[in-house]
């Protein structure tokens, strides 16, 4: 049994969690607390909070997948 957490920190940031090959959840930062559209994940404690909302802890995650976009170049 493997738990993988995917985190996108920049534009339209969010957190997704897979339990083996099954997507357990995917939460976008913009959907939380009426955040603005295309919100980044600026505060890393948000990751722990989202995991906790679904009954997971940071220590439950076996592997992490991180992505980001600096937004400096449009194209």
C-alpha positions in Angstrom: 0.0 0.0 0.0 1.6 3.3 -1.2 0.3 6.8 -0.5 1.4 9.5 -2.9 0.7 13.2 -2.4 0.9 15.6 -5.3 1.4 19.3 -4.6 1.2 22.2 -7.1 2.5 25.2 -5.3 2.0 27.9 -8.0 -0.8 29.1 -10.2 -4.0 27.1 -9.5 -2.1 25.4 -6.7 -3.5 22.4 -4.9 -3.0 19.1 -3.2 -4.0 15.6 -4.5 -3.6 12.3 -2.7 -3.5 8.8 -4.2 -3.9 5.7 -2.2 -2.2 3.1 -4.4 -3.6 3.9 -7.8 -6.9 5.4 -6.5 -7.4 9.2 -6.3 -8.6 9.9 -2.8 -9.0 13.7 -3.2 -7.9 16.7 -5.1 -8.3 20.1 -3.5 -7.5 23.4 -5.3 -6.4 26.4 -3.1 -8.8 28.7 -4.9 -11.7 26.6 -3.6 -10.7 27.2 0.1 -11.9 30.1 2.1 -13.1 32.0 -0.9 -9.6 32.4 -2.2 -9.0 34.2 -5.5 -9.0 32.4 -8.8 -5.6 30.7 -9.7 -4.4 30.9 -6.1 -1.0 29.6 -5.2 -0.2 27.5 -2.2 1.7 30.2 -0.3 1.6 28.7 3.1 2.9 25.2 3.4 0.8 24.5 6.5 -2.1 24.4 4.1 -0.8 21.0 2.9 -1.0 19.5 6.4 -4.4 21.0 6.9 -5.8 19.6 3.7 -4.4 16.2 4.5 -5.9 16.4 8.0 -9.3 17.2 6.6 -9.3 13.8 4.9 -7.8 11.9 7.9 -4.2 11.8 6.7 -1.0 13.2 8.3 2.3 14.3 6.6 3.9 11.1 8.0 1.4 8.9 6.2 2.7 10.0 2.8 5.2 7.6 1.2 6.2 9.7 -1.7 5.7 13.3 -2.8 5.3 14.7 -6.3 6.0 18.5 -6.5 5.2 20.8 -9.4 5.4 24.6 -9.8 5.4 27.3 -12.4 7.1 30.6 -11.8 4.8 32.6 -14.1 7.7 34.7 -15.4 7.2 33.7 -19.0 3.8 33.5 -20.7 3.4 31.3 -23.7 
